[in-house]
Amino acid sequence: MLSFSGHALRLGSTGFAGVKRTAATVVSGNKVSKLVRERLKKDVEKMWIQFPGFRPGLVVLQVGDRDDSNLYITMKLKAAAEIGISASHVRLPKTATEDEVLRCIVTVNENPEVHGLIVQLPLDSVNTMDPEKVINAVAPEKDVDGLTSINAGKLSRGNLGDCFIPCTPKGCMELIRQTGDMAGKNAVVIGRSKVVGAPMYSLLLWSHATVTSCHSKTTDLAAQVGRADILVVGAGRAEMVKGAWVKQGAVVIDCGINHVPDPSRASGVRVVGDVHYPSAKERAGYITQVPGGVGPMTVAMLMENTVQSAKHFLKTYQPRKWNISYTKLKPQKSQPSDTTLAHSCTPKTIGQLAREVGLFSKEVEPYGTTRAKVRLEIINRFKAQPDGKYVVVTGITPTPLGEGKATTTLGLAQALGAHLHVNSFACVCQPSQGSYFGVKGGGVGGGYSQVLPREEVHLYHSLGPLRRRSVEGPDSSPLCFRYIFYFSRGPCNLCVGHKHAQAAFLDCLKHPHLQGELCRSVASEVMAVLVLSTSLEDMRCRLARTVVAYSRVGNPVTTEDLGISGVLAALMREAVMPNLMQTMEGSPVFVHTCPLSDIAPGNSSILADQIALKLVGPEGFVVTEAGGGAETGMERFVDIKCRASGLCPDVMVMVASVRALKMHGGGPAVTAGSVMPKEYLEENLTLLENGCIHLKRQVENAMAFGLPVVVAINTFSSDTGAELELVCARAKQAGGVEAVPCSPWAEGGAGAVELGQAVRRAADTPHRMNFLYDLEIPIVNKIRTIARSMYGADNVELLPEAQRKSTLFSKQGLANLPVCMAKTHHDAERKGVPTGFTLLVRDVSVHAGAGFLYASVGWVSTEALMRP
């Protein structure tokens, strides 16, 4: 650690030493402090040149409004401004409690822009406070007053290069150095306070003087003073040391500030020290005046400590780079299960991770030691900070086993952070294993690229049971409710989630009167509101316009009509906050929201993305995931989520795998739980070549949005070099800016470094995102545009119910909403690039609260959809 012991100042080649004088030489604190301030100003200017925009930061915390404290603070702020230190004055009222003061100190401790914090004493509060407790709450590395027990302890042990020295004793030492060497001299310190006397004793001792500590109870004080070559007085008693006591030629440093009556002064008082100056100056060799001696040096040393603290900070400071620790993985050749791997890692505490990425304690709400909610107020603090690079991961149409989109997302984030040393944040959905029963994976990644702790990611709230109820509405007509909310609050309040489809379906089977009334759309709309909300107020507005019922005469009834929108917003106030967790390598990840990817956007929340983009800074990366293949999930991400957020991705990453492309090339069906057919385990370039037409179409789909596309080939052990080369070649021919094999499952971030480098290059290419359709065109035209551009359909046909709903919603002014295409758009058995078909749309429904229409084109368990 740097030395805080200061710099000896010399006023000439010989200084004061060795000059014969008949009267004491006044050691001017004003003159010496001026030289110190000039030097510090140059130091700050050098910092500014080396780190443009950087300034040392100082906070003065005051409780109450004492006049003398205000005077001292004004002097400190003036000196700071002169030097170039960014100083601020935080004043708490006299009614402040000790807890409020401590919380304020914690906030300043955590602020990286503040390098020094002083608590102005005394604490002028009507409430009882423990000054020692308050002082020791200051972080030792920011304790520029040098008063914490840690700094005091280091000083007493002689660790002068590893602590802050209290400002007044440090200023005294600067003045004493002007008079010559201290080694071997007899030094007497009068006073034993923690602020002056005790640290002064240690400083003189470690400067090789023979030190005697005296105080008001010392017997024969005059005799002790008479033996002192160096006398430092800080007893707090006006003119207690007489001139006759002082040894001829001694160095006298007077730290006292006392007010004594003086009728000749306008104020009626004058300031004197603890030494009788008129008589002492006749015997001393060097002496300080009061005022103008130690006082100016105290302020100058406070400034020096602050600058020294800033210098220490800059030793590890990298502009807009996190000071974050990553876990070094040791991949095994025979890889254990995902769960076993997850249990083998010990994650960092969530408090440590939060500090590493720049979050303050008051901005996070920990739930245990490994997860926390992040308060939305963080957005205001970083409002002026430019966003980072925005990367969205999509994929080709996968096999039933999944192709590792979530794993690639997390692996890419780990590669950028832990291996390429770029601020990197992953934003993923809270997983729902849904109707696949987890066969496609848990949605939290796998292998060496997964979220920890694995089990805690799956905590969720449930909505249900969902039943129709007939009650009176605002117009006194009976209401047919779409759904009624029953919230079950879990220990972490991760988010409000839907019931698993299979569980709800079984519930209906048990209760015949509920059959046909299962409605997953309720949970998806509430979840979609969380996904698309850009603030707490925006969420309240979206919940307020959510249609929960229709009257018998067909009028929509919203939660606002029922007067419950505020209650719903209150219930969701914790759910709207993103959940901070971490990957296996210690990279930060937001796990937030889990909307169904068939009748909702299927993305993580806008708020998670917004906060992450601010935290990483303009040179960092946020990696998020679009649910489903590029023709569905990517389209919803851009046309629905990006419209709501105003955010534009910089890069699209298209995840593909050799085995999935073989399936699209005509390979045999893949069934979960059965042996993988040999076509997927052996080299088969013919199947792969045929399947690459699907990759070509998906790359073209992604490019339709005007963004650079990087193809990530998620490799498996059965892939051959020839197969990977073929996919890379076809991906580039299709228009991908780069195609990169990666192995995040087997190697973690190390297996995605090349992918990370490709993403960084792609992010720097000129691009401009565009939407697929204009919101002002008719509903059927939006559906037709999506079907033709993304799915390869020749046309669309709206069945009678869909036509009726489209006409109704247009009359209701809802035609300008984006459209979410629900479920599979063609026969799932048709692989490759299906063309030459007409897309049948059986129904059109609305999520007025979330802000989009959804068109049902395949079977979805949304029976009992409201019939307006």
Rosetta blueprint (number, residue, H / E / L):
1 M L
2 L L
3 S L
4 F L
5 S L
6 G L
7 H L
8 A L
9 L L
10 R L
11 L L
12 G L
13 S L
14 T L
15 G L
16 F L
17 A L
18 G L
19 V L
20 K L
21 R L
22 T L
23 A L
24 A L
25 T E
26 V E
27 V L
28 S L
29 G H
30 N H
31 K H
32 V H
33 S H
34 K H
35 L H
36 V H
37 R H
38 E H
39 R H
40 L H
41 K H
42 K H
43 D H
44 V H
45 E H
46 K H
47 M H
48 W H
49 I H
50 Q H
51 F L
52 P L
53 G L
54 F L
55 R L
56 P L
57 G E
58 L E
59 V E
60 V E
61 L E
62 Q E
63 V E
64 G L
65 D L
66 R L
67 D H
68 D H
69 S H
70 N H
71 L H
72 Y H
73 I H
74 T H
75 M H
76 K H
77 L H
78 K H
79 A H
80 A H
81 A H
82 E H
83 I H
84 G L
85 I L
86 S E
87 A E
88 S E
89 H E
90 V E
91 R E
92 L E
93 P L
94 K L
95 T L
96 A L
97 T L
98 E H
99 D H
100 E H
101 V H
102 L H
103 R H
104 C H
105 I H
106 V H
107 T H
108 V H
109 N H
110 E H
111 N L
112 P L
113 E L
114 V L
115 H L
116 G E
117 L E
118 I E
119 V E
120 Q L
121 L L
122 P L
123 L L
124 D L
125 S L
126 V L
127 N L
128 T L
129 M L
130 D L
131 P H
132 E H
133 K H
134 V H
135 I H
136 N H
137 A L
138 V L
139 A L
140 P H
141 E H
142 K H
143 D L
144 V L
145 D L
146 G L
147 L L
148 T L
149 S H
150 I H
151 N H
152 A H
153 G H
154 K H
155 L H
156 S H
157 R L
158 G L
159 N L
160 L H
161 G H
162 D H
163 C L
164 F L
165 I L
166 P L
167 C H
168 T H
169 P H
170 K H
171 G H
172 C H
173 M H
174 E H
175 L H
176 I H
177 R H
178 Q L
179 T L
180 G L
181 D L
182 M L
183 A L
184 G L
185 K L
186 N E
187 A E
188 V E
189 V E
190 I E
191 G L
192 R L
193 S L
194 K L
195 V L
196 V L
197 G H
198 A H
199 P H
200 M H
201 Y H
202 S H
203 L H
204 L H
205 L H
206 W L
207 S L
208 H L
209 A L
210 T E
211 V E
212 T E
213 S E
214 C E
215 H L
216 S L
217 K L
218 T L
219 T L
220 D L
221 L H
222 A H
223 A H
224 Q H
225 V H
226 G H
227 R L
228 A L
229 D L
230 I E
231 L E
232 V E
233 V E
234 G L
235 A L
236 G L
237 R L
238 A L
239 E L
240 M L
241 V E
242 K L
243 G H
244 A H
245 W H
246 V L
247 K L
248 Q L
249 G L
250 A L
251 V E
252 V E
253 I E
254 D E
255 C L
256 G L
257 I L
258 N E
259 H E
260 V E
261 P E
262 D L
263 P L
264 S L
265 R L
266 A L
267 S L
268 G L
269 V E
270 R E
271 V E
272 V E
273 G L
274 D L
275 V E
276 H L
277 Y H
278 P H
279 S H
280 A H
281 K L
282 E L
283 R L
284 A L
285 G L
286 Y E
287 I E
288 T L
289 Q L
290 V L
291 P L
292 G L
293 G L
294 V H
295 G H
296 P H
297 M H
298 T H
299 V H
300 A H
301 M H
302 L H
303 M H
304 E H
305 N H
306 T H
307 V H
308 Q H
309 S H
310 A H
311 K H
312 H H
313 F H
314 L H
315 K H
316 T H
317 Y L
318 Q L
319 P L
320 R L
321 K L
322 W L
323 N L
324 I L
325 S L
326 Y L
327 T L
328 K L
329 L L
330 K L
331 P L
332 Q L
333 K L
334 S L
335 Q L
336 P L
337 S L
338 D H
339 T H
340 T H
341 L H
342 A H
343 H H
344 S H
345 C L
346 T L
347 P L
348 K L
349 T L
350 I H
351 G H
352 Q H
353 L H
354 A H
355 R H
356 E H
357 V L
358 G L
359 L L
360 F L
361 S H
362 K H
363 E H
364 V E
365 E E
366 P E
367 Y L
368 G L
369 T L
370 T L
371 R L
372 A E
373 K E
374 V E
375 R L
376 L L
377 E L
378 I H
379 I H
380 N H
381 R H
382 F L
383 K L
384 A L
385 Q L
386 P L
387 D L
388 G L
389 K E
390 Y E
391 V E
392 V E
393 V E
394 T E
395 G E
396 I L
397 T L
398 P L
399 T L
400 P L
401 L L
402 G L
403 E L
404 G L
405 K H
406 A H
407 T H
408 T H
409 T H
410 L H
411 G H
412 L H
413 A H
414 Q H
415 A H
416 L H
417 G H
418 A H
419 H H
420 L L
421 H L
422 V L
423 N L
424 S E
425 F E
426 A E
427 C E
428 V E
429 C L
430 Q L
431 P L
432 S L
433 Q L
434 G H
435 S H
436 Y H
437 F L
438 G L
439 V L
440 K L
441 G L
442 G L
443 G L
444 V L
445 G E
446 G E
447 G L
448 Y L
449 S E
450 Q E
451 V E
452 L E
453 P L
454 R L
455 E H
456 E H
457 V H
458 H H
459 L L
460 Y L
461 H E
462 S L
463 L E
464 G L
465 P L
466 L L
467 R L
468 R L
469 R L
470 S E
471 V E
472 E E
473 G L
474 P L
475 D L
476 S L
477 S L
478 P E
479 L E
480 C E
481 F E
482 R L
483 Y L
484 I L
485 F L
486 Y L
487 F E
488 S L
489 R L
490 G L
491 P L
492 C L
493 N L
494 L L
495 C L
496 V E
497 G L
498 H L
499 K L
500 H L
501 A H
502 Q H
503 A H
504 A H
505 F H
506 L H
507 D H
508 C H
509 L H
510 K H
511 H L
512 P H
513 H H
514 L H
515 Q L
516 G L
517 E L
518 L L
519 C L
520 R L
521 S H
522 V H
523 A H
524 S H
525 E H
526 V H
527 M H
528 A H
529 V H
530 L H
531 V H
532 L H
533 S L
534 T L
535 S L
536 L H
537 E H
538 D H
539 M H
540 R H
541 C H
542 R H
543 L H
544 A H
545 R L
546 T L
547 V E
548 V E
549 A E
550 Y E
551 S E
552 R L
553 V L
554 G L
555 N L
556 P E
557 V E
558 T E
559 T H
560 E H
561 D H
562 L H
563 G L
564 I L
565 S H
566 G H
567 V H
568 L H
569 A H
570 A H
571 L H
572 M L
573 R L
574 E L
575 A L
576 V L
577 M L
578 P L
579 N E
580 L E
581 M E
582 Q E
583 T E
584 M L
585 E L
586 G L
587 S L
588 P E
589 V E
590 F E
591 V E
592 H L
593 T L
594 C L
595 P L
596 L L
597 S L
598 D L
599 I L
600 A L
601 P L
602 G L
603 N E
604 S L
605 S L
606 I H
607 L H
608 A H
609 D H
610 Q H
611 I H
612 A H
613 L H
614 K H
615 L H
616 V H
617 G L
618 P L
619 E L
620 G L
621 F E
622 V E
623 V E
624 T E
625 E E
626 A E
627 G L
628 G L
629 G L
630 A H
631 E H
632 T H
633 G H
634 M H
635 E H
636 R H
637 F H
638 V H
639 D H
640 I H
641 K H
642 C H
643 R H
644 A H
645 S H
646 G L
647 L L
648 C L
649 P L
650 D L
651 V E
652 M E
653 V E
654 M E
655 V E
656 A E
657 S L
658 V H
659 R H
660 A H
661 L H
662 K H
663 M H
664 H H
665 G L
666 G L
667 G L
668 P L
669 A L
670 V L
671 T L
672 A L
673 G L
674 S L
675 V L
676 M L
677 P L
678 K H
679 E H
680 Y H
681 L L
682 E L
683 E L
684 N L
685 L H
686 T H
687 L H
688 L H
689 E H
690 N H
691 G H
692 C H
693 I H
694 H H
695 L H
696 K H
697 R H
698 Q H
699 V H
700 E H
701 N H
702 A H
703 M H
704 A L
705 F L
706 G L
707 L L
708 P L
709 V E
710 V E
711 V E
712 A E
713 I E
714 N E
715 T L
716 F L
717 S L
718 S L
719 D L
720 T L
721 G H
722 A H
723 E H
724 L H
725 E H
726 L H
727 V H
728 C H
729 A H
730 R H
731 A H
732 K H
733 Q H
734 A H
735 G L
736 G L
737 V L
738 E E
739 A E
740 V E
741 P E
742 C E
743 S L
744 P H
745 W H
746 A H
747 E H
748 G H
749 G H
750 A H
751 G H
752 A H
753 V H
754 E H
755 L H
756 G H
757 Q H
758 A H
759 V H
760 R H
761 R H
762 A H
763 A H
764 D L
765 T L
766 P L
767 H L
768 R L
769 M L
770 N L
771 F L
772 L L
773 Y L
774 D L
775 L L
776 E L
777 I L
778 P L
779 I H
780 V H
781 N H
782 K H
783 I H
784 R H
785 T H
786 I H
787 A H
788 R H
789 S H
790 M H
791 Y H
792 G L
793 A L
794 D L
795 N E
796 V E
797 E E
798 L E
799 L L
800 P H
801 E H
802 A H
803 Q H
804 R H
805 K H
806 S H
807 T H
808 L H
809 F H
810 S H
811 K H
812 Q L
813 G L
814 L L
815 A L
816 N L
817 L L
818 P L
819 V E
820 C E
821 M E
822 A E
823 K L
824 T L
825 H L
826 H L
827 D L
828 A L
829 E L
830 R L
831 K L
832 G L
833 V L
834 P L
835 T L
836 G L
837 F L
838 T E
839 L E
840 L E
841 V E
842 R L
843 D E
844 V E
845 S E
846 V E
847 H E
848 A L
849 G L
850 A L
851 G L
852 F E
853 L E
854 Y E
855 A E
856 S E
857 V L
858 G L
859 W L
860 V L
861 S L
862 T L
863 E L
864 A L
865 L L
866 M L
867 R L
868 P L
